[in-house]
Amino acid sequence: MDGLASINGLGSSYTDNVNPLDPEEFRRQGHMIIDFLADYYQNIEKYPVLSQVEPGYLRKLLPMSAPYVAEPVEAILQDVQQHIIPGITHWQSPNYFAYFPSSGSVAGFLGEVLSTGFNVVGFNWISSPAATELESIVMDWLGQMLQLPQSFLFSGNGGGVIQGTTCEAMLCTLTAARDQMSSKIGRDNIGKLVVYGSDQTHSALAKAANIAGINPKNVRAIKTTKSTSFGLSPESLQIAISFDEKAGLIPLYLCATIGTTSTTAVDPLGPLCDVAKRYGMWVHVDAAYAGSACICPEFRHFISGAEGANSFSLNAHKWFFTTLDCCCVWVKDPSTLIKSLSTNPEYLRNKASDTKQVVDYKDWQITLSRRFRAMKLWLVLRSYGVANLRNFLRSHVKMAKLFEELVASDNRFEVVVPRYFAMVCFRVLPSALCKFQNEYCDKDDVDQTHANEFNRKLLESMNASGRIYITHAQVDGIYMLRFAVGATLTEDKHVIMAWKVIREMVDTMLNTE
Amino acid sequence: MDGLASINGLGSSYTDNVNPLDPEEFRRQGHMIIDFLADYYQNIEKYPVLSQVEPGYLRKLLPMSAPYVAEPVEAILQDVQQHIIPGITHWQSPNYFAYFPSSGSVAGFLGEVLSTGFNVVGFNWISSPAATELESIVMDWLGQMLQLPQSFLFSGNGGGVIQGTTCEAMLCTLTAARDQMSSKIGRDNIGKLVVYGSDQTHSALAKAANIAGINPKNVRAIKTTKSTSFGLSPESLQIAISFDEKAGLIPLYLCATIGTTSTTAVDPLGPLCDVAKRYGMWVHVDAAYAGSACICPEFRHFISGAEGANSFSLNAHKWFFTTLDCCCVWVKDPSTLIKSLSTNPEYLRNKASDTKQVVDYKDWQITLSRRFRAMKLWLVLRSYGVANLRNFLRSHVKMAKLFEELVASDNRFEVVVPRYFAMVCFRVLPSALCKFQNEYCDKDDVDQTHANEFNRKLLESMNASGRIYITHAQVDGIYMLRFAVGATLTEDKHVIMAWKVIREMVDTMLNTE
């Protein structure tokens, strides 16, 4: 204890008398952080959207080791401002149009802050009944808003759970499907199981399959084409399955996507489920991005056919005003998840669980410990209400339409694939490069490769300007720019300005070459 | 669009003019939530520690569906106070001694709030360089504080990553180990792979193994005994491995625990790694709970031998003042993780990643999307400094010692297993039940079963009182109460009061029977 006494003697600014969770210190620093963040939002347009730092920038600015004595919060916040913010890519900026935006909101923030403050570890019901019960309730609410089949809701003997991300949703449902099938065909046949998606399915599927012990050779990325707008054709699925069956393999799991990452393509749920049903396959619907839009009646048709699926997931942190992370997953038969994922160690036993009166969400997911994520979803639903949430989503779609019209008005550009939601895939046309005799035009018929290279350079220049941030996709050999509206602060004027930036950049590139 | 217009016409309190991320509205509601939580901490001792609600309580209080029109935040916070708080088990209460407490702090809270506010999705470096770089830096800082072997740090060609929970850490390292082994023995032999732990290893291991496609029959829970204080004996491990090898199985992975959940037992790392090394096995160190204490020189010896392991994890959200979730994982050879977990879809490609100058943490974990978790760990380290952090941990250990002394001073009780850290396993002795001729004493030598039953009832009564919350374990046939100090607000007086509650309860139970 001599060591302890000598350390206590050191001149730390954090005195032994202040508990690290002292309520008044919490209040003081809490208000400070709110003002810091409110100012951040006020000033967010002043920062380059895409961080312009070089790899390794931060190691040069920070000490080699943790401080021995405490530092005041004011000094730390100054470092956040000076050293961290320049290294942040500002996902909340109204000029952010990359990937799929993460649509923060005041209500989502408040919910996350509340659950952080309570800091409960809601692995089972008893560890915080409200965390479990609110989750079941809001998952039923959201399921109703989506008009999911009753069989996916608790009120219909299915049920919903909030996980972190789609990859977890895929991994959990795939594990459940695998174990269900193994119990029929024997565990030794795990090497024969086949997982299906399209070449547009998110990379999370192949990753989840590998983690779950599925042979990577048995993960099918079925080719899609422009003729089906890059949706998975049921005929192609049928052909792939038949081929595998002839080879002695066993079809296990299909992932159908509503709003693919590259182009927001939609797989036709009904016909795909019909094919899968013939083989007793598990169908998971990955509606990570576009599921949100389906709370609007005019978009609901995109998920019709979901009644044939076994599970359905949607990332509320993507386009539903709920901060990262919040992946809403519904399953028709929760017992399949529970069979694969439950644990029952003595130290977690309790009367409520033993009598099976309650949901213990630890058995519906990978991890044991879990945050009170339902709080933020509840706050978003209540703070805005269904009507406003629909309006917010519609306003994003409207802005994407506006951008689409702007692109269409300039004959140097094309919208490459149909726009369904709030994302526009566009590019500068090969023909545009031809008209201006430049490096991209060494023959009459400028080929795709040159156009791809031009669009790639265009993207780089735009992002390096820091004025907007856009990312790309490459589908069917075409390099395209993805203009994804969805950052909460974005308004018409930002879309118009983005278009101006893009046009100016193209003008410069074509003229100066 | 007619529908939209009519919806806009509805009397919603959220007008179309207010953006859901409006900075001034953010400021107003943000300050409100800080005061709400500061008041919560002020009043936390007034609430029953363990929630006393009945299963299904919340469904009776909330509407059947989400509101159509917006509701004011004031009304929502009122519902949080009236409907949610009674359903919360107050993990931040100073009278919380259950499971392992989650030690919140002002700094941990602030860090989480900052990362929620920035709401970046840091899957790869470019998506927010600061998120990745700060994570690498603080993981090196914390690794140094633990005196982890240099080979686990970035500065020694290893590296650290922040995942959500230990189960993820186990699943990722197990998948990496499995794939490394499969490349040698062929994928068809996955059914032969064996995973080892003790009967005290966390249930997360068996779960992770099942998810990763390891046959549940090949997960060994090697028996421990009181003679080794429930630590895994290297001799027992050797015997188990030899047995499996003779049966044609292949030893793959050992999970050694520093501070088991039931009794905080410590597995002897050095000798266990020596055994594992002979078979080319992967060794993971699960220091979820007790790893934190090892930043104090006097506890560091508990992880000596870690240099023989492949990976090491510690939950900063458990006993390191960092809110849920924050599982710090170090690996010696990050390329093994990356080989199993990397994805490289076109839509995520970027120059920084392509030139391999940067860490892309998506390839070090299960999920793609990831929160900026390093922020809270950084704030904890800086806001308190190494000296205070050590003192905080030592103060918890000191309070556990105090409790241990109180238990020892009453000859009706025993401390069942040696106390290493801040958790005391105790119980009412069978002999105490004998002295008072009651239902638990129907013969001279009251057996364990009766003592177990008495202690179980004692636990139930205490928790039903709402004054303290304690959980149990059962090891070697003995039902014991676990008194885990670690909630940040706990002071000596709470420990003394808890002991008073326990004694009173025992007095009553013994006298009234």
Boltz contact constraints between the chains, C-beta under 6 A:
constraints:
  - contact:
      token1: [A, 4]
      token2: [B, 394]
      max_distance: 6.0
  - contact:
      token1: [A, 7]
      token2: [B, 387]
      max_distance: 6.0
  - contact:
      token1: [A, 10]
      token2: [B, 387]
      max_distance: 6.0
  - contact:
      token1: [A, 12]
      token2: [B, 387]
      max_distance: 6.0
  - contact:
      token1: [A, 12]
      token2: [B, 388]
      max_distance: 6.0
  - contact:
      token1: [A, 14]
      token2: [B, 384]
      max_distance: 6.0
  - contact:
      token1: [A, 14]
      token2: [B, 388]
      max_distance: 6.0
  - contact:
      token1: [A, 20]
      token2: [B, 105]
      max_distance: 6.0
  - contact:
      token1: [A, 20]
      token2: [B, 321]
      max_distance: 6.0
  - contact:
      token1: [A, 20]
      token2: [B, 488]
      max_distance: 6.0
  - contact:
      token1: [A, 21]
      token2: [B, 104]
      max_distance: 6.0
  - contact:
      token1: [A, 21]
      token2: [B, 105]
      max_distance: 6.0
  - contact:
      token1: [A, 21]
      token2: [B, 488]
      max_distance: 6.0
  - contact:
      token1: [A, 21]
      token2: [B, 489]
      max_distance: 6.0
  - contact:
      token1: [A, 23]
      token2: [B, 38]
      max_distance: 6.0
  - contact:
      token1: [A, 23]
      token2: [B, 41]
      max_distance: 6.0
  - contact:
      token1: [A, 23]
      token2: [B, 42]
      max_distance: 6.0
  - contact:
      token1: [A, 25]
      token2: [B, 106]
      max_distance: 6.0
  - contact:
      token1: [A, 26]
      token2: [B, 38]
      max_distance: 6.0
  - contact:
      token1: [A, 26]
      token2: [B, 41]
      max_distance: 6.0
  - contact:
      token1: [A, 26]
      token2: [B, 106]
      max_distance: 6.0
  - contact:
      token1: [A, 27]
      token2: [B, 38]
      max_distance: 6.0
  - contact:
      token1: [A, 29]
      token2: [B, 106]
      max_distance: 6.0
  - contact:
      token1: [A, 29]
      token2: [B, 110]
      max_distance: 6.0
  - contact:
      token1: [A, 30]
      token2: [B, 34]
      max_distance: 6.0
  - contact:
      token1: [A, 31]
      token2: [B, 31]
      max_distance: 6.0
  - contact:
      token1: [A, 31]
      token2: [B, 34]
      max_distance: 6.0
  - contact:
      token1: [A, 33]
      token2: [B, 110]
      max_distance: 6.0
  - contact:
      token1: [A, 33]
      token2: [B, 113]
      max_distance: 6.0
  - contact:
      token1: [A, 34]
      token2: [B, 30]
      max_distance: 6.0
  - contact:
      token1: [A, 34]
      token2: [B, 31]
      max_distance: 6.0
  - contact:
      token1: [A, 34]
      token2: [B, 34]
      max_distance: 6.0
  - contact:
      token1: [A, 37]
      token2: [B, 117]
      max_distance: 6.0
  - contact:
      token1: [A, 38]
      token2: [B, 23]
      max_distance: 6.0
  - contact:
      token1: [A, 38]
      token2: [B, 26]
      max_distance: 6.0
  - contact:
      token1: [A, 38]
      token2: [B, 27]
      max_distance: 6.0
  - contact:
      token1: [A, 41]
      token2: [B, 23]
      max_distance: 6.0
  - contact:
      token1: [A, 41]
      token2: [B, 26]
      max_distance: 6.0
  - contact:
      token1: [A, 42]
      token2: [B, 23]
      max_distance: 6.0
  - contact:
      token1: [A, 51]
      token2: [B, 129]
      max_distance: 6.0
  - contact:
      token1: [A, 53]
      token2: [B, 129]
      max_distance: 6.0
  - contact:
      token1: [A, 55]
      token2: [B, 352]
      max_distance: 6.0
  - contact:
      token1: [A, 55]
      token2: [B, 357]
      max_distance: 6.0
  - contact:
      token1: [A, 55]
      token2: [B, 358]
      max_distance: 6.0
  - contact:
      token1: [A, 58]
      token2: [B, 133]
      max_distance: 6.0
  - contact:
      token1: [A, 62]
      token2: [B, 137]
      max_distance: 6.0
  - contact:
      token1: [A, 65]
      token2: [B, 141]
      max_distance: 6.0
  - contact:
      token1: [A, 65]
      token2: [B, 144]
      max_distance: 6.0
  - contact:
      token1: [A, 66]
      token2: [B, 141]
      max_distance: 6.0
  - contact:
      token1: [A, 66]
      token2: [B, 145]
      max_distance: 6.0
  - contact:
      token1: [A, 66]
      token2: [B, 381]
      max_distance: 6.0
  - contact:
      token1: [A, 66]
      token2: [B, 386]
      max_distance: 6.0
  - contact:
      token1: [A, 67]
      token2: [B, 382]
      max_distance: 6.0
  - contact:
      token1: [A, 67]
      token2: [B, 385]
      max_distance: 6.0
  - contact:
      token1: [A, 68]
      token2: [B, 385]
      max_distance: 6.0
  - contact:
      token1: [A, 68]
      token2: [B, 386]
      max_distance: 6.0
  - contact:
      token1: [A, 68]
      token2: [B, 387]
      max_distance: 6.0
  - contact:
      token1: [A, 69]
      token2: [B, 385]
      max_distance: 6.0
  - contact:
      token1: [A, 69]
      token2: [B, 387]
      max_distance: 6.0
  - contact:
      token1: [A, 70]
      token2: [B, 384]
      max_distance: 6.0
  - contact:
      token1: [A, 70]
      token2: [B, 385]
      max_distance: 6.0
  - contact:
      token1: [A, 70]
      token2: [B, 388]
      max_distance: 6.0
  - contact:
      token1: [A, 71]
      token2: [B, 382]
      max_distance: 6.0
  - contact:
      token1: [A, 76]
      token2: [B, 382]
      max_distance: 6.0
  - contact:
      token1: [A, 84]
      token2: [B, 130]
      max_distance: 6.0
  - contact:
      token1: [A, 87]
      token2: [B, 129]
      max_distance: 6.0
  - contact:
      token1: [A, 87]
      token2: [B, 130]
      max_distance: 6.0
  - contact:
      token1: [A, 88]
      token2: [B, 118]
      max_distance: 6.0
  - contact:
      token1: [A, 88]
      token2: [B, 128]
      max_distance: 6.0
  - contact:
      token1: [A, 88]
      token2: [B, 130]
      max_distance: 6.0
  - contact:
      token1: [A, 89]
      token2: [B, 127]
      max_distance: 6.0
  - contact:
      token1: [A, 89]
      token2: [B, 128]
      max_distance: 6.0
  - contact:
      token1: [A, 91]
      token2: [B, 119]
      max_distance: 6.0
  - contact:
      token1: [A, 91]
      token2: [B, 120]
      max_distance: 6.0
  - contact:
      token1: [A, 92]
      token2: [B, 119]
      max_distance: 6.0
  - contact:
      token1: [A, 102]
      token2: [B, 119]
      max_distance: 6.0
  - contact:
      token1: [A, 102]
      token2: [B, 121]
      max_distance: 6.0
  - contact:
      token1: [A, 104]
      token2: [B, 21]
      max_distance: 6.0
  - contact:
      token1: [A, 104]
      token2: [B, 119]
      max_distance: 6.0
  - contact:
      token1: [A, 105]
      token2: [B, 20]
      max_distance: 6.0
  - contact:
      token1: [A, 105]
      token2: [B, 21]
      max_distance: 6.0
  - contact:
      token1: [A, 106]
      token2: [B, 25]
      max_distance: 6.0
  - contact:
      token1: [A, 106]
      token2: [B, 26]
      max_distance: 6.0
  - contact:
      token1: [A, 106]
      token2: [B, 29]
      max_distance: 6.0
  - contact:
      token1: [A, 109]
      token2: [B, 116]
      max_distance: 6.0
  - contact:
      token1: [A, 110]
      token2: [B, 29]
      max_distance: 6.0
  - contact:
      token1: [A, 110]
      token2: [B, 33]
      max_distance: 6.0
  - contact:
      token1: [A, 112]
      token2: [B, 116]
      max_distance: 6.0
  - contact:
      token1: [A, 113]
      token2: [B, 33]
      max_distance: 6.0
  - contact:
      token1: [A, 113]
      token2: [B, 113]
      max_distance: 6.0
  - contact:
      token1: [A, 116]
      token2: [B, 109]
      max_distance: 6.0
  - contact:
      token1: [A, 116]
      token2: [B, 112]
      max_distance: 6.0
  - contact:
      token1: [A, 116]
      token2: [B, 323]
      max_distance: 6.0
  - contact:
      token1: [A, 117]
      token2: [B, 37]
      max_distance: 6.0
  - contact:
      token1: [A, 118]
      token2: [B, 88]
      max_distance: 6.0
  - contact:
      token1: [A, 119]
      token2: [B, 91]
      max_distance: 6.0
  - contact:
      token1: [A, 119]
      token2: [B, 92]
      max_distance: 6.0
  - contact:
      token1: [A, 119]
      token2: [B, 102]
      max_distance: 6.0
  - contact:
      token1: [A, 119]
      token2: [B, 104]
      max_distance: 6.0
  - contact:
      token1: [A, 119]
      token2: [B, 323]
      max_distance: 6.0
  - contact:
      token1: [A, 120]
      token2: [B, 91]
      max_distance: 6.0
  - contact:
      token1: [A, 121]
      token2: [B, 102]
      max_distance: 6.0
  - contact:
      token1: [A, 121]
      token2: [B, 324]
      max_distance: 6.0
  - contact:
      token1: [A, 127]
      token2: [B, 89]
      max_distance: 6.0
  - contact:
      token1: [A, 128]
      token2: [B, 88]
      max_distance: 6.0
  - contact:
      token1: [A, 128]
      token2: [B, 89]
      max_distance: 6.0
  - contact:
      token1: [A, 129]
      token2: [B, 51]
      max_distance: 6.0
  - contact:
      token1: [A, 129]
      token2: [B, 53]
      max_distance: 6.0
  - contact:
      token1: [A, 129]
      token2: [B, 87]
      max_distance: 6.0
  - contact:
      token1: [A, 130]
      token2: [B, 84]
      max_distance: 6.0
  - contact:
      token1: [A, 130]
      token2: [B, 87]
      max_distance: 6.0
  - contact:
      token1: [A, 130]
      token2: [B, 88]
      max_distance: 6.0
  - contact:
      token1: [A, 133]
      token2: [B, 58]
      max_distance: 6.0
  - contact:
      token1: [A, 137]
      token2: [B, 62]
      max_distance: 6.0
  - contact:
      token1: [A, 141]
      token2: [B, 65]
      max_distance: 6.0
  - contact:
      token1: [A, 141]
      token2: [B, 66]
      max_distance: 6.0
  - contact:
      token1: [A, 144]
      token2: [B, 65]
      max_distance: 6.0
  - contact:
      token1: [A, 164]
      token2: [B, 367]
      max_distance: 6.0
  - contact:
      token1: [A, 165]
      token2: [B, 367]
      max_distance: 6.0
  - contact:
      token1: [A, 165]
      token2: [B, 369]
      max_distance: 6.0
  - contact:
      token1: [A, 167]
      token2: [B, 366]
      max_distance: 6.0
  - contact:
      token1: [A, 167]
      token2: [B, 367]
      max_distance: 6.0
  - contact:
      token1: [A, 167]
      token2: [B, 368]
      max_distance: 6.0
  - contact:
      token1: [A, 175]
      token2: [B, 211]
      max_distance: 6.0
  - contact:
      token1: [A, 187]
      token2: [B, 215]
      max_distance: 6.0
  - contact:
      token1: [A, 188]
      token2: [B, 191]
      max_distance: 6.0
  - contact:
      token1: [A, 191]
      token2: [B, 188]
      max_distance: 6.0
  - contact:
      token1: [A, 203]
      token2: [B, 343]
      max_distance: 6.0
  - contact:
      token1: [A, 203]
      token2: [B, 345]
      max_distance: 6.0
  - contact:
      token1: [A, 204]
      token2: [B, 368]
      max_distance: 6.0
  - contact:
      token1: [A, 207]
      token2: [B, 343]
      max_distance: 6.0
  - contact:
      token1: [A, 211]
      token2: [B, 175]
      max_distance: 6.0
  - contact:
      token1: [A, 212]
      token2: [B, 213]
      max_distance: 6.0
  - contact:
      token1: [A, 213]
      token2: [B, 212]
      max_distance: 6.0
  - contact:
      token1: [A, 213]
      token2: [B, 213]
      max_distance: 6.0
  - contact:
      token1: [A, 215]
      token2: [B, 187]
      max_distance: 6.0
  - contact:
      token1: [A, 261]
      token2: [B, 347]
      max_distance: 6.0
  - contact:
      token1: [A, 262]
      token2: [B, 347]
      max_distance: 6.0
  - contact:
      token1: [A, 321]
      token2: [B, 20]
      max_distance: 6.0
  - contact:
      token1: [A, 323]
      token2: [B, 116]
      max_distance: 6.0
  - contact:
      token1: [A, 323]
      token2: [B, 119]
      max_distance: 6.0
  - contact:
      token1: [A, 324]
      token2: [B, 121]
      max_distance: 6.0
  - contact:
      token1: [A, 324]
      token2: [B, 371]
      max_distance: 6.0
  - contact:
      token1: [A, 343]
      token2: [B, 203]
      max_distance: 6.0
  - contact:
      token1: [A, 343]
      token2: [B, 207]
      max_distance: 6.0
  - contact:
      token1: [A, 345]
      token2: [B, 203]
      max_distance: 6.0
  - contact:
      token1: [A, 346]
      token2: [B, 474]
      max_distance: 6.0
  - contact:
      token1: [A, 347]
      token2: [B, 261]
      max_distance: 6.0
  - contact:
      token1: [A, 347]
      token2: [B, 262]
      max_distance: 6.0
  - contact:
      token1: [A, 347]
      token2: [B, 473]
      max_distance: 6.0
  - contact:
      token1: [A, 352]
      token2: [B, 55]
      max_distance: 6.0
  - contact:
      token1: [A, 357]
      token2: [B, 55]
      max_distance: 6.0
  - contact:
      token1: [A, 358]
      token2: [B, 55]
      max_distance: 6.0
  - contact:
      token1: [A, 366]
      token2: [B, 167]
      max_distance: 6.0
  - contact:
      token1: [A, 367]
      token2: [B, 164]
      max_distance: 6.0
  - contact:
      token1: [A, 367]
      token2: [B, 165]
      max_distance: 6.0
  - contact:
      token1: [A, 367]
      token2: [B, 167]
      max_distance: 6.0
  - contact:
      token1: [A, 368]
      token2: [B, 167]
      max_distance: 6.0
  - contact:
      token1: [A, 368]
      token2: [B, 204]
      max_distance: 6.0
  - contact:
      token1: [A, 369]
      token2: [B, 165]
      max_distance: 6.0
  - contact:
      token1: [A, 371]
      token2: [B, 324]
      max_distance: 6.0
  - contact:
      token1: [A, 381]
      token2: [B, 66]
      max_distance: 6.0
  - contact:
      token1: [A, 382]
      token2: [B, 67]
      max_distance: 6.0
  - contact:
      token1: [A, 382]
      token2: [B, 71]
      max_distance: 6.0
  - contact:
      token1: [A, 382]
      token2: [B, 76]
      max_distance: 6.0
  - contact:
      token1: [A, 384]
      token2: [B, 14]
      max_distance: 6.0
  - contact:
      token1: [A, 384]
      token2: [B, 70]
      max_distance: 6.0
  - contact:
      token1: [A, 385]
      token2: [B, 67]
      max_distance: 6.0
  - contact:
      token1: [A, 385]
      token2: [B, 68]
      max_distance: 6.0
  - contact:
      token1: [A, 385]
      token2: [B, 69]
      max_distance: 6.0
  - contact:
      token1: [A, 385]
      token2: [B, 70]
      max_distance: 6.0
  - contact:
      token1: [A, 386]
      token2: [B, 66]
      max_distance: 6.0
  - contact:
      token1: [A, 386]
      token2: [B, 68]
      max_distance: 6.0
  - contact:
      token1: [A, 387]
      token2: [B, 7]
      max_distance: 6.0
  - contact:
      token1: [A, 387]
      token2: [B, 10]
      max_distance: 6.0
  - contact:
      token1: [A, 387]
      token2: [B, 12]
      max_distance: 6.0
  - contact:
      token1: [A, 387]
      token2: [B, 68]
      max_distance: 6.0
  - contact:
      token1: [A, 387]
      token2: [B, 69]
      max_distance: 6.0
  - contact:
      token1: [A, 388]
      token2: [B, 12]
      max_distance: 6.0
  - contact:
      token1: [A, 388]
      token2: [B, 14]
      max_distance: 6.0
  - contact:
      token1: [A, 388]
      token2: [B, 70]
      max_distance: 6.0
  - contact:
      token1: [A, 394]
      token2: [B, 4]
      max_distance: 6.0
  - contact:
      token1: [A, 473]
      token2: [B, 347]
      max_distance: 6.0
  - contact:
      token1: [A, 474]
      token2: [B, 346]
      max_distance: 6.0
  - contact:
      token1: [A, 488]
      token2: [B, 20]
      max_distance: 6.0
  - contact:
      token1: [A, 488]
      token2: [B, 21]
      max_distance: 6.0
  - contact:
      token1: [A, 489]
      token2: [B, 21]
      max_distance: 6.0
